[in-house]
Amino acid sequence: MSYTKMRNTLRYIQLTLWALLLAVVVRAQDTPAMSSLDSLAIKSEIKARLTLFVDDLNQLYMVEQMKISLNENVAISPTLVVTLQDRINYLNQSYNALDVKWSTYYQASQLDIAADEELMEEVANLEQLKQTVKDTLDLRTQQVDAIAKFASADKFIISHVDVYKKLYTKAYKLSLLKKFGPMLEKVKAKEQVVFGELQTNFEQAKAASELVPTLNTRMETLDEQYVIMKSVSEKVQALEYKPWMQRIKDYVMGLAAVAIILMFVNGIWSKFKAYKDKAANLKKYNDMLKNNGKDTTYPTI
């Protein structure tokens, strides 16, 4: 190989190395700018998606805050219960779908979010809003369940008002003859079972009214009916066969007891009236003394 040819070969190798070095330098200078642009684009995309999630959560929250409309004096209709249940089921399904969608997106973007403090703060705010919506939705679900249970209990209690009237009438007639004793015991046993169901439904309605305050007015009606039926239940259980003379004697004793109570009440009232009249006369006498005898009206003793 000649000296000239070797020199040309070395120059070619030198130029090639220089070109490679220049390309590396240029690429090194361009990479930060491209990386910065990519980061800004990713951040903008994530912020836009976060905004959409927040908007969806706020819409759910606004719907959950809507007041449940109930007529406080009228029994709750089955149609209203179904409507409320359908509505709360739809809200729960919407929240669950949104929750899955958010979890999937967050897992895919977790590294990009963790690298930016502003995005981390927005995600924390979104999680807090998400929990608020969930808590409110859970409370609303409990209230709808309570309304459904109250409606069922209300229907049961009111429908048994006539049942108890018939039970007492039947039990009373059976107690008039000794031979109907076994049948009377069967009626008593049946009444105990019915009252057990009645008590369960009453407690169910009471618990529901504590969770949904708008049920309190209707609960007052159920409370009155329950007290009446409880009294009838006690009377049914106390019924037993008694000879007619014993019944008459019990009746007379009952009247005597009432008379004694009335005498006691009248005695208390008479003493109270006498004390009241005495206090009025004393006040009148004191007023006369204060007026230096100008008052010509004297107290009655």
Disulfide bonds with the S-S distance in Angstrom:
none
